Each structure stands twice: as C-alpha cells, then as structure tokens.
C-alpha cells in the first residue's frame, strides 16, 4: 500500500536515513542501507529485501506505484519532492536520477547454510581488505553475472551495503548471498574442511597462471586489497595461488577487472559459456 507525502525539507524523523547518508556507521548500527538510482531502487523493490521508505521526484511516482503497491509490506512511506534539483538540495549532493530508497540489511547467512544450499560444483568468492566501496560493488556485480553462489566479505573490507557499493553493484547485491565474516582465515579453513579449494588471485607469485589452473571442482576465489593484495595469513590458508598472465610492466588489474577475468574462466571451464 502506498502512503504518499509531499515534502519540502528532510526534517521529518522518518527521513533521518536520507539526512545521514554520509554517516554510514549510523546506518550500519540501524541495520539499514540506502539504494540510489532508478535501476537500483527498482531492483530493491523487486527483491525480497525489506523496504523502509522511498524518496523520489514527483515525475517518477507513476512509474514506481505498481512496484510499491505489489510489495508485501502493509505500508511503505513514499516521500515526493517536486523536482530533482530540490531533492539534491535536500540531501546535499548531485544525483543523476534522484531516486532513493531505504532497505533493511538481511540476516547474514552462515557458511554452513551456504554450503548446504549450494550444489556442486560450488563457486564462491571472497574478498580481503577491499576498502573502496565502488570496487566492492563491482565485485558483487561480477559475482552475480558469473554464477557465483556466495560472496564472503572479510573483516577488513568495507561493508557491501554502503551506498556507493550498492549503487556500483547495480542492485545485484539483492540477488547474491553475502557472508560477512569476522575472520576470513577461519572461514577459508571451514570451506577447505568441506572440500572447497581456496584459490588466491595473486599476481607475480610462483604458482600457476590462469590458463593452467583447474576450476572444475568446488572452489572459492580469494581477491585481495587494491594496494597490497592478499595478506600472508590469508595466502597461507589458500590451497594455491593463480595469476593472470600479463607483461612485467603491469603490476596488476583493478580488483573488479581481475574478478571478472577469473570468474569468466571458471564458467568457461565448466561449460557455462
């Protein structure tokens, strides 16, 4: 059911999440996130994620009415402003489309649950110390595109539910199971105990290159930080390290690009493409 309210300021208590978009820690403590952009908000409304509210320019209201009306929530507040530029003044930064929504972060599944519901050959990905939200969102999008069954986010990474991460994922985060672990090393240990090979995507190491690696059995691809790669402790927990072959004049690829290359190769070997 729609509950439409026209607004001229963000002073209402219900609009607090939009006023504090630049304070993500507060959102995390409240268990909420902000979705930004026409496609991202649309995909949130089409997902099973709980929706708290929607904030948009008046011209978008008719487009979103059917999606909001079809939601299972008894009532979703829809806050409407007359023009996008007014909305930009309210939130304090420029937006391309001016469509926003607040959703609730779902309960984090356990690795045991993920393993039980993931058929073999399993394909997981894990990230360590990924602090750039845009890069993390790109990894999420690649995982969804290439049949990854879950993404394990290490304790030193940014939250995948930061506004910019959600935006860069293009809303694919709403369809990809996310495990936020308090200890990536222990999570990899648990995967290995269940027969899942942990493969480090690690450039310029003594190991196999991508074309030499075998991805046909259960595996978890591990990606490191933008600046320092994979830490020694996490690398030690991996079964092997695999590198994308490239000239010595290039240190590495952006983690989003590297994830796409690795995940494509896994799918190619498994006959998905």
Backbone bond lengths (Angstrom), bond angles and torsions (degrees), N, CA, C in turn:
res aa  C-N    CA-C-N  psi(-1)  N-CA   C-N-CA  omega(-1)  CA-C   N-CA-C  phi
1 X - - - 1.460 - - 1.530 109.64 -
2 X 1.337 116.09 137.28 1.462 120.62 179.58 1.522 110.73 -87.98
3 X 1.316 113.85 142.01 1.459 120.10 172.39 1.523 105.89 -132.26
4 X 1.342 116.95 92.34 1.460 122.73 -171.24 1.517 110.24 -90.60
5 X 1.347 114.62 131.95 1.461 120.52 176.43 1.514 108.95 -133.52
6 X 1.313 117.58 125.66 1.453 121.10 174.72 1.519 108.89 -83.44
7 X 1.329 115.84 137.11 1.462 120.15 -175.35 1.528 110.38 -130.74
8 X 1.308 114.79 156.94 1.461 121.18 174.83 1.522 111.55 -125.75
9 X 1.317 116.55 -2.45 1.463 121.32 176.88 1.520 108.11 -150.53
10 X 1.347 115.71 171.86 1.468 121.45 178.26 1.525 111.39 -105.05
11 X 1.331 116.76 27.93 1.454 120.56 -174.60 1.521 113.86 -77.33
12 X 1.330 117.83 -17.46 1.456 119.50 -178.98 1.527 110.65 -64.09
13 X 1.332 118.45 142.14 1.473 120.56 179.30 1.529 112.48 -57.31
14 X 1.343 116.37 -34.35 1.466 120.29 -177.87 1.530 112.33 -66.53
15 X 1.335 116.19 -18.15 1.455 120.77 -177.80 1.533 113.15 -94.53
16 X 1.325 116.10 7.34 1.456 120.68 -179.19 1.537 113.19 -53.77
17 X 1.345 119.92 -41.50 1.475 118.50 179.79 1.521 113.43 -61.10
18 X 1.326 117.81 -31.36 1.463 120.49 179.03 1.532 111.23 -76.70
19 X 1.319 115.78 -29.36 1.465 119.01 177.76 1.519 111.79 -72.49
20 X 1.337 116.48 -24.10 1.474 120.77 -171.42 1.525 111.80 -114.10
21 X 1.330 117.27 29.53 1.461 119.59 -177.06 1.512 113.09 -62.33
22 X 1.321 117.77 -22.22 1.460 120.84 179.30 1.529 112.05 -92.37
23 X 1.323 116.12 10.49 1.464 120.50 176.87 1.529 107.92 -124.31
24 X 1.335 116.50 72.67 1.473 119.99 -171.81 1.514 114.32 -63.91
25 X 1.345 118.35 -25.16 1.462 119.70 179.74 1.522 110.76 -61.39
26 X 1.344 116.83 -38.43 1.465 120.42 178.09 1.533 110.36 -62.74
27 X 1.312 116.48 -40.85 1.462 119.80 178.96 1.526 110.68 -64.43
28 X 1.324 115.60 -41.80 1.458 119.72 -179.94 1.515 110.67 -60.93
29 X 1.316 116.61 -42.77 1.463 120.75 179.78 1.522 111.67 -64.07
30 X 1.342 115.98 -29.86 1.466 120.46 178.89 1.531 112.58 -88.00
31 X 1.330 116.61 -6.58 1.458 120.30 179.59 1.517 113.48 71.96
32 X 1.338 116.47 32.18 1.463 120.56 -178.00 1.527 109.94 -126.78
33 X 1.329 115.95 167.12 1.459 121.64 174.84 1.526 107.99 -146.53
34 X 1.329 115.84 162.40 1.459 121.72 178.43 1.522 108.91 -108.34
35 X 1.328 116.45 128.95 1.466 123.07 173.19 1.523 107.87 -100.22
36 X 1.328 116.01 132.44 1.457 121.11 -175.49 1.525 110.18 -127.80
37 X 1.335 116.81 131.35 1.458 121.14 176.76 1.518 111.53 110.81
38 X 1.318 115.91 150.32 1.466 121.33 -174.34 1.526 111.83 -60.33
39 X 1.325 118.12 -49.65 1.463 120.49 -178.11 1.518 111.93 -68.56
40 X 1.328 116.54 -39.99 1.464 119.96 -177.62 1.526 110.57 -65.12
41 X 1.328 116.91 -46.07 1.468 120.39 179.04 1.524 110.31 -65.28
42 X 1.307 117.25 -40.27 1.467 120.56 177.97 1.532 110.38 -59.78
43 X 1.332 116.20 -44.32 1.465 119.44 -179.22 1.529 111.85 -69.56
44 X 1.328 117.06 -31.32 1.463 119.26 173.38 1.521 110.17 -62.76
45 X 1.328 116.71 -46.31 1.463 120.38 -178.85 1.527 112.32 -66.22
46 X 1.327 117.14 -24.87 1.464 121.27 177.99 1.524 112.49 -86.62
47 X 1.322 116.78 -8.36 1.464 121.45 -175.49 1.527 111.07 -91.11
48 X 1.340 114.21 -179.46 1.457 120.86 176.20 1.533 112.35 -93.32
49 X 1.337 116.88 2.73 1.462 120.26 177.61 1.533 110.06 -68.35
50 X 1.315 118.45 137.52 1.466 120.00 174.93 1.525 111.03 -63.17
51 X 1.322 116.72 138.15 1.466 122.95 179.90 1.522 108.94 -110.59
52 X 1.328 116.38 129.61 1.462 121.71 -177.32 1.524 110.97 -90.50
53 X 1.345 116.88 -47.35 1.457 121.06 -177.94 1.517 109.64 -164.75
54 X 1.339 115.21 168.38 1.461 122.52 177.67 1.524 107.77 -132.51
55 X 1.350 115.93 141.41 1.459 122.07 179.00 1.523 107.41 -132.13
56 X 1.348 116.96 121.86 1.463 118.51 -174.95 1.526 112.06 -156.13
57 X 1.339 116.40 162.23 1.461 119.70 173.24 1.530 110.61 -69.32
58 X 1.291 116.19 152.70 1.469 121.63 -175.09 1.527 112.35 -56.78
59 X 1.332 118.05 -33.83 1.464 120.66 -176.27 1.531 113.00 -65.07
60 X 1.349 117.65 -19.88 1.456 120.88 -179.69 1.527 113.01 -90.82
61 X 1.309 118.07 -9.44 1.464 120.99 -170.94 1.520 112.34 -59.00
62 X 1.324 117.69 -47.63 1.472 120.74 -177.28 1.530 111.42 -61.22
63 X 1.345 117.14 -35.71 1.460 119.98 -179.51 1.529 111.97 -66.63
64 X 1.323 116.18 -33.03 1.455 119.63 -173.97 1.532 113.81 -94.82
65 X 1.311 117.03 -13.84 1.468 119.39 -177.33 1.527 113.35 -54.24
66 X 1.332 120.44 -47.16 1.474 118.97 -179.30 1.529 113.06 -62.17
67 X 1.329 116.76 -40.14 1.462 119.62 -179.93 1.524 111.55 -65.47
68 X 1.325 116.28 -43.66 1.466 119.75 -179.07 1.527 110.48 -68.34
69 X 1.323 116.39 -40.97 1.470 120.30 179.70 1.524 111.94 -63.64
70 X 1.321 116.85 -27.51 1.461 120.54 -179.49 1.513 114.80 -86.49
71 X 1.328 117.90 0.82 1.452 121.50 -179.61 1.525 110.95 -72.96
72 X 1.353 117.82 153.10 1.465 120.04 179.45 1.525 114.08 -74.90
73 X 1.347 117.41 -18.38 1.472 118.59 179.41 1.533 110.13 -63.82
74 X 1.309 116.30 144.24 1.467 120.23 -178.17 1.524 111.67 -65.70
75 X 1.320 116.41 -32.68 1.457 120.00 179.35 1.521 110.16 -158.42
76 X 1.332 116.65 127.89 1.465 122.00 176.84 1.523 108.05 -115.63
77 X 1.327 118.38 117.66 1.467 119.72 176.79 1.533 110.30 -63.92
78 X 1.330 115.73 131.71 1.458 121.79 176.94 1.523 107.07 -118.78
79 X 1.325 115.98 113.03 1.454 121.36 -178.27 1.521 108.64 -98.67
80 X 1.327 116.37 127.56 1.455 122.71 -171.32 1.519 109.93 -121.06
81 X 1.339 115.88 133.55 1.457 121.29 171.62 1.521 107.96 -116.16
82 X 1.325 116.47 159.51 1.465 119.81 -172.75 1.519 112.63 -70.44
83 X 1.328 118.98 -37.63 1.458 121.96 -176.59 1.530 110.68 -141.05
84 X 1.345 115.81 154.87 1.461 120.93 179.11 1.521 111.73 -61.41
85 X 1.335 117.74 -38.72 1.462 118.81 -178.02 1.526 111.49 -65.00
86 X 1.346 116.56 -31.53 1.468 119.89 174.89 1.520 109.55 -65.49
87 X 1.333 116.64 -42.31 1.460 121.11 178.46 1.528 110.80 -62.76
88 X 1.317 117.24 -40.71 1.458 120.79 178.49 1.531 111.34 -62.42
89 X 1.322 115.83 -37.70 1.464 119.44 176.73 1.524 110.60 -65.03
90 X 1.323 116.42 -35.94 1.458 120.53 -177.82 1.527 111.62 -70.23
91 X 1.350 116.64 -44.92 1.465 119.40 -175.82 1.524 112.18 -85.77
92 X 1.332 117.73 -20.58 1.454 120.50 172.92 1.507 116.79 93.19
93 X 1.352 118.17 11.99 1.459 119.57 174.41 1.522 109.21 -152.33
94 X 1.347 115.98 158.68 1.457 121.27 -177.45 1.527 110.48 -75.84
95 X 1.335 116.19 140.00 1.455 122.13 178.68 1.516 109.11 -128.16
96 X 1.336 115.10 149.16 1.459 119.49 -178.90 1.528 111.44 -74.41
97 X 1.340 116.09 -45.50 1.465 119.50 -176.19 1.521 113.50 -116.03
98 X 1.301 117.85 -23.29 1.454 120.14 176.12 1.504 115.63 78.76
99 X 1.335 117.92 19.31 1.460 121.44 179.62 1.527 108.57 -106.01
100 X 1.332 116.65 125.87 1.458 122.49 -177.80 1.522 110.13 -133.86
101 X 1.315 115.34 155.45 1.464 120.41 173.65 1.521 108.32 -153.09
102 X 1.313 115.92 157.65 1.460 121.81 175.56 1.521 108.01 -114.09
103 X 1.328 115.93 128.45 1.459 121.33 176.47 1.517 110.61 -120.68
104 X 1.316 115.78 168.88 1.462 120.95 177.39 1.526 110.10 -102.19
105 X 1.320 115.68 136.41 1.465 120.82 177.05 1.523 108.17 -70.83
106 X 1.323 117.80 126.76 1.474 119.27 -178.87 1.520 111.65 -72.52
107 X 1.314 115.59 165.18 1.458 120.36 175.73 1.523 109.07 -61.55
108 X 1.323 115.53 137.87 1.465 120.57 -177.81 1.527 109.58 -75.97
109 X 1.340 117.71 123.82 1.467 118.76 177.87 1.523 110.49 -71.12
110 X 1.305 116.55 155.19 1.463 120.83 176.14 1.524 109.06 -85.44
111 X 1.322 115.82 160.58 1.461 119.64 175.81 1.525 110.78 -60.70
112 X 1.318 116.67 -36.18 1.465 120.35 178.96 1.531 110.73 -60.56
113 X 1.334 116.64 -42.33 1.463 120.39 178.09 1.529 110.92 -64.58
114 X 1.332 116.37 -42.83 1.461 120.78 179.76 1.517 110.38 -62.28
115 X 1.312 117.48 -43.63 1.459 121.42 -179.38 1.529 111.20 -63.51
116 X 1.321 117.31 -39.40 1.458 120.83 -178.38 1.525 112.48 -66.07
117 X 1.336 117.06 -35.92 1.458 119.32 -174.59 1.527 113.81 -99.67
118 X 1.338 116.93 7.14 1.460 120.46 -179.36 1.526 109.89 -107.64
119 X 1.323 117.88 111.84 1.465 119.74 -179.91 1.521 111.56 -71.68
120 X 1.317 115.90 153.20 1.464 121.19 176.16 1.529 110.40 -80.90
121 X 1.327 117.15 152.65 1.461 126.16 -3.29 1.526 111.11 -73.59
122 X 1.311 115.02 127.11 1.457 120.17 -176.90 1.531 110.67 -75.27
123 X 1.328 114.30 149.47 1.466 120.80 174.00 1.519 108.58 -137.69
124 X 1.319 115.58 112.85 1.450 122.48 175.60 1.531 109.10 -119.33
125 X 1.322 116.15 162.08 1.455 121.99 171.81 1.520 107.80 -131.08
126 X 1.323 115.85 152.61 1.468 121.29 178.06 1.516 108.55 -138.40
127 X 1.319 116.31 146.85 1.463 120.95 178.63 1.521 109.63 -128.17
128 X 1.342 113.78 141.03 1.462 120.84 177.72 1.522 109.46 -122.33
129 X 1.328 116.09 132.27 1.471 123.04 172.70 1.518 112.87 55.47
130 X 1.310 117.50 35.65 1.466 121.30 175.06 1.527 107.02 -86.20
131 X 1.323 116.52 98.94 1.456 120.74 -173.68 1.527 113.32 -94.86
132 X 1.327 117.17 -14.97 1.458 120.90 179.39 1.521 109.25 -86.09
133 X 1.337 116.56 116.60 1.459 120.79 -174.92 1.525 112.07 -63.52
134 X 1.347 117.17 -37.55 1.460 119.60 179.32 1.522 111.22 -63.89
135 X 1.334 116.96 -41.68 1.464 119.94 178.05 1.520 111.54 -64.68
136 X 1.329 116.39 -40.50 1.459 119.54 179.02 1.528 110.38 -64.22
137 X 1.337 116.81 -40.13 1.459 120.03 176.66 1.515 111.90 -62.56
138 X 1.339 117.09 -37.30 1.467 120.95 177.99 1.527 110.85 -65.71
139 X 1.331 117.38 -39.37 1.464 120.45 177.25 1.533 110.40 -63.62
140 X 1.327 116.73 -42.17 1.464 120.59 177.11 1.533 110.53 -57.94
141 X 1.317 115.92 -45.91 1.471 120.81 -179.26 1.522 111.49 -62.60
142 X 1.340 117.21 -41.42 1.453 120.78 177.86 1.524 111.66 -65.96
143 X 1.322 116.44 -39.20 1.467 119.77 178.29 1.530 110.66 -61.43
144 X 1.318 116.26 -44.09 1.462 119.83 179.32 1.523 111.13 -65.48
145 X 1.328 116.86 -35.97 1.467 121.05 -177.85 1.517 112.52 -71.62
146 X 1.342 117.08 -28.36 1.458 120.63 -172.41 1.526 112.66 -116.60
147 X 1.327 116.69 38.46 1.471 122.96 166.76 1.525 114.64 62.41
148 X 1.323 117.33 29.16 1.462 120.08 176.06 1.525 109.19 -75.36
149 X 1.308 116.91 135.25 1.469 120.39 -173.84 1.524 113.42 -86.19
150 X 1.329 117.71 -19.31 1.468 121.03 176.24 1.517 108.58 -168.71
151 X 1.328 115.55 152.02 1.463 122.45 173.74 1.515 108.28 -114.97
152 X 1.332 116.06 126.95 1.458 122.12 178.59 1.527 107.81 -101.27
153 X 1.311 116.36 119.64 1.463 121.77 -176.32 1.526 108.57 -104.40
154 X 1.325 115.70 117.61 1.456 120.58 -177.32 1.518 113.38 -69.90
155 X 1.310 115.67 163.94 1.465 122.48 -173.81 1.519 113.24 -66.30
156 X 1.327 117.95 -19.85 1.465 120.68 -179.77 1.529 112.65 -96.86
157 X 1.311 117.41 7.26 1.466 121.19 178.40 1.522 110.88 -94.94
158 X 1.333 115.31 161.26 1.457 120.54 171.74 1.526 109.83 -66.25
159 X 1.309 115.95 162.89 1.458 119.91 174.75 1.530 109.93 -72.85
160 X 1.315 118.50 133.88 1.466 120.07 176.29 1.521 112.42 -70.08
161 X 1.339 117.42 -5.16 1.462 120.93 -179.93 1.532 112.42 -102.13
162 X 1.333 117.36 11.51 1.459 118.97 168.87 1.524 109.39 -63.21
163 X 1.326 116.99 148.83 1.470 120.85 -175.74 1.527 112.06 -52.95
164 X 1.315 117.40 -45.76 1.464 119.93 -177.05 1.526 111.81 -70.45
165 X 1.330 117.23 -32.30 1.460 119.73 176.69 1.534 110.43 -68.13
166 X 1.325 116.38 -44.37 1.463 120.73 178.04 1.523 110.23 -61.20
167 X 1.337 115.87 -43.41 1.471 120.30 179.71 1.521 111.15 -63.29
168 X 1.343 117.96 -44.84 1.457 120.57 -178.27 1.523 112.59 -70.41
169 X 1.308 116.64 -23.18 1.464 119.21 175.66 1.524 111.70 -75.29
170 X 1.340 116.34 -9.58 1.475 122.57 -176.36 1.524 111.67 57.02
171 X 1.325 115.64 32.25 1.459 120.04 176.85 1.514 114.50 81.25
172 X 1.346 118.25 0.96 1.465 119.33 178.60 1.526 111.88 -69.66
173 X 1.341 116.79 -14.89 1.461 119.26 176.56 1.523 111.67 -62.50
174 X 1.330 117.19 -19.83 1.461 120.72 -179.69 1.526 111.98 -78.15
175 X 1.331 117.80 -7.36 1.468 120.44 179.88 1.520 112.95 -119.91
176 X 1.348 117.78 -2.46 1.459 121.40 -177.56 1.523 110.40 -109.93
177 X 1.331 118.80 121.05 1.467 119.81 175.66 1.526 111.17 -60.53
178 X 1.325 116.09 131.84 1.460 122.82 -178.95 1.529 109.21 -117.63
179 X 1.314 116.15 127.89 1.464 121.47 173.89 1.521 107.24 -111.57
180 X 1.325 117.32 112.79 1.463 121.49 175.40 1.523 107.72 -96.26
181 X 1.312 115.40 106.17 1.458 120.78 -173.57 1.522 111.72 -95.18
182 X 1.312 115.89 150.29 1.463 121.07 176.18 1.517 111.81 -87.53
183 X 1.339 117.33 -8.21 1.463 121.19 178.27 1.525 108.24 -156.43
184 X 1.326 115.96 101.75 1.457 119.86 -177.34 1.526 111.66 -63.33
185 X 1.317 117.29 -38.15 1.462 120.35 179.40 1.523 110.52 -57.54
186 X 1.322 117.14 -45.11 1.466 120.30 -179.47 1.528 111.15 -68.42
187 X 1.325 116.99 -34.97 1.463 119.66 178.42 1.525 110.94 -65.77
188 X 1.323 116.84 -40.48 1.462 120.00 177.16 1.528 110.64 -66.64
189 X 1.318 116.39 -37.39 1.465 120.26 176.84 1.534 110.43 -60.45
190 X 1.336 115.55 -42.48 1.463 119.98 179.45 1.530 111.10 -64.78
191 X 1.327 116.46 -41.42 1.463 119.24 177.65 1.525 110.85 -60.91
192 X 1.302 116.88 -44.71 1.466 120.27 -179.65 1.526 111.18 -63.24
193 X 1.333 116.69 -34.85 1.461 119.96 178.03 1.525 111.47 -64.51
194 X 1.332 116.66 -23.59 1.468 121.37 177.72 1.528 111.86 -98.03
195 X 1.315 116.77 15.36 1.451 120.24 174.65 1.508 115.15 83.05
196 X 1.335 117.50 15.07 1.460 121.31 178.77 1.533 108.54 -93.84
197 X 1.328 116.96 119.75 1.457 120.80 178.30 1.523 109.60 -74.87
198 X 1.324 116.30 131.98 1.466 121.98 178.41 1.520 108.34 -101.07
199 X 1.321 116.08 119.42 1.461 122.01 -173.12 1.522 109.27 -117.85
200 X 1.306 116.05 118.20 1.463 121.37 -178.72 1.519 110.09 -81.92
201 X 1.321 116.26 127.26 1.465 121.30 171.61 1.515 106.53 -85.50
202 X 1.337 115.48 94.77 1.458 119.94 -167.72 1.520 109.37 -134.76
203 X 1.333 119.35 112.06 1.469 121.19 -177.21 1.517 113.00 -74.94
204 X 1.325 114.10 152.53 1.476 121.68 171.97 1.529 113.10 57.24
205 X 1.330 115.73 45.30 1.466 119.29 174.12 1.525 108.11 -123.52
206 X 1.331 114.70 162.36 1.460 119.30 177.06 1.519 108.57 -77.11
207 X 1.280 116.75 99.01 1.459 121.87 -178.36 1.509 109.50 -171.04
208 X 1.299 116.54 -160.78 1.454 120.75 -179.05 1.522 111.23 -84.51
209 X 1.314 114.77 154.89 1.456 119.84 168.76 1.518 108.30 -93.08
210 X 1.301 115.83 166.19 1.463 121.48 -172.43 1.525 112.24 -55.52
211 X 1.331 116.91 -39.59 1.462 120.30 -177.78 1.527 112.50 -71.68
212 X 1.326 117.89 -14.64 1.467 121.85 -179.79 1.530 112.70 -96.53
213 X 1.298 117.09 -13.57 1.474 121.34 -174.02 1.525 111.25 -81.33
214 X 1.330 115.35 153.61 1.463 122.42 178.32 1.531 108.70 -112.23
215 X 1.338 115.68 115.72 1.464 120.98 -178.19 1.530 112.29 -112.01
216 X 1.325 117.53 19.11 1.465 119.24 -172.71 1.523 113.23 -78.76
217 X 1.330 117.53 -20.52 1.460 120.21 179.51 1.530 110.16 -100.52
218 X 1.328 116.92 175.75 1.470 121.55 -179.34 1.523 110.55 -52.31
219 X 1.338 117.01 129.17 1.463 119.01 -179.98 1.521 111.43 -152.18
220 X 1.317 114.13 158.26 1.461 122.90 173.88 1.516 107.28 -127.33
221 X 1.322 116.95 120.94 1.455 122.22 177.71 1.527 109.13 -87.39
222 X 1.318 116.28 130.52 1.463 121.22 -175.36 1.533 108.84 -112.53
223 X 1.340 115.60 124.13 1.466 121.86 -178.50 1.527 109.35 -115.71
224 X 1.343 115.32 140.96 1.455 120.09 -175.93 1.504 113.49 -102.14
225 X 1.319 114.68 -170.53 1.458 121.49 -174.15 1.516 111.39 -72.07
226 X 1.330 114.58 164.19 1.455 121.41 -178.23 1.532 111.78 -64.09
227 X 1.333 116.72 -35.42 1.451 119.56 -173.61 1.521 115.17 -99.90
228 X 1.342 116.96 -37.05 1.467 119.97 -169.81 1.528 113.66 -118.31
229 X 1.303 117.94 0.38 1.458 118.98 179.02 1.518 112.35 71.20
230 X 1.312 115.88 -146.95 1.467 122.27 -175.95 1.527 109.49 -93.90
231 X 1.329 116.80 135.54 1.463 121.07 -178.48 1.527 110.61 -69.23
232 X 1.335 117.71 156.06 1.476 120.59 179.01 1.528 112.95 -56.10
233 X 1.334 118.12 -38.62 1.464 120.38 -177.77 1.522 111.51 -65.35
234 X 1.337 116.66 -42.23 1.460 120.20 179.51 1.523 110.02 -72.51
235 X 1.332 116.77 -39.44 1.464 120.38 179.04 1.526 110.74 -61.95
236 X 1.315 116.58 -38.49 1.468 120.55 178.94 1.522 111.81 -64.70
237 X 1.335 116.65 -29.05 1.455 120.34 -178.97 1.529 112.03 -80.01
238 X 1.327 117.76 -12.39 1.466 121.14 -179.24 1.534 110.47 -83.11
239 X 1.313 115.79 149.98 1.462 121.18 178.91 1.513 111.99 -71.42
240 X 1.328 116.77 -34.69 1.460 120.62 178.91 1.522 109.75 -160.74
241 X 1.326 115.20 164.04 1.459 121.74 176.17 1.521 108.48 -113.64
242 X 1.329 115.42 138.12 1.460 121.71 -178.30 1.522 108.29 -129.58
243 X 1.324 116.81 137.98 1.459 121.60 -178.01 1.520 110.66 -119.13
244 X 1.319 115.86 148.25 1.458 121.76 170.62 1.526 106.97 -79.71
245 X 1.325 118.96 123.04 1.467 118.74 -179.98 1.522 111.29 -65.72
246 X 1.323 115.10 132.29 1.465 120.35 179.26 1.516 108.56 -157.97
247 X 1.316 118.36 161.62 1.464 120.52 -177.60 1.526 111.62 -64.70
248 X 1.320 117.75 153.53 1.479 121.15 -177.58 1.518 113.60 -64.81
249 X 1.324 116.74 -15.29 1.461 119.77 179.44 1.532 112.15 -77.73
250 X 1.339 117.39 -8.71 1.471 122.05 179.56 1.522 108.40 -113.51
251 X 1.311 117.58 121.85 1.468 120.97 -177.43 1.525 112.28 -70.54
252 X 1.336 116.33 -48.21 1.462 119.95 -175.69 1.516 108.84 -169.79
253 X 1.336 115.54 173.34 1.456 121.69 173.96 1.523 109.55 -98.49
254 X 1.315 116.16 158.62 1.461 120.26 167.51 1.528 108.50 -54.52
255 X 1.317 116.81 143.51 1.465 120.06 -173.69 1.527 112.25 -60.53
256 X 1.336 117.71 -32.74 1.459 119.39 176.77 1.517 111.50 -65.53
257 X 1.340 116.40 -42.33 1.460 120.70 178.52 1.525 110.69 -66.89
258 X 1.327 116.97 -42.50 1.464 120.57 179.21 1.522 111.33 -62.09
259 X 1.325 116.62 -41.75 1.460 120.22 178.59 1.520 110.79 -61.60
260 X 1.323 117.23 -41.57 1.463 120.76 179.39 1.526 111.14 -62.26
261 X 1.328 116.63 -42.72 1.464 120.48 -179.31 1.527 110.35 -64.47
262 X 1.318 117.24 -48.33 1.467 120.92 -179.72 1.530 111.34 -62.20
263 X 1.314 116.74 -47.96 1.465 120.12 -175.93 1.525 111.61 -66.69
264 X 1.317 116.48 -34.81 1.463 118.71 175.67 1.523 110.43 -63.34
265 X 1.337 117.67 -43.25 1.454 121.17 -179.26 1.530 110.97 -63.28
266 X 1.328 117.39 -39.61 1.467 120.01 176.87 1.527 109.83 -59.68
267 X 1.319 116.66 -47.42 1.465 120.19 -179.21 1.525 111.42 -65.78
268 X 1.327 117.30 -36.19 1.464 120.15 178.65 1.532 110.28 -63.47
269 X 1.342 116.18 -45.54 1.460 119.51 -179.55 1.523 111.54 -64.77
270 X 1.302 116.52 -30.04 1.477 119.73 -178.07 1.533 112.61 -89.84
271 X 1.333 115.78 5.42 1.457 119.92 175.43 1.508 114.78 75.49
272 X 1.331 116.91 22.42 1.468 120.44 179.33 1.517 111.16 -77.42
273 X 1.333 117.80 -24.85 1.454 121.70 -178.05 1.521 109.75 -123.04
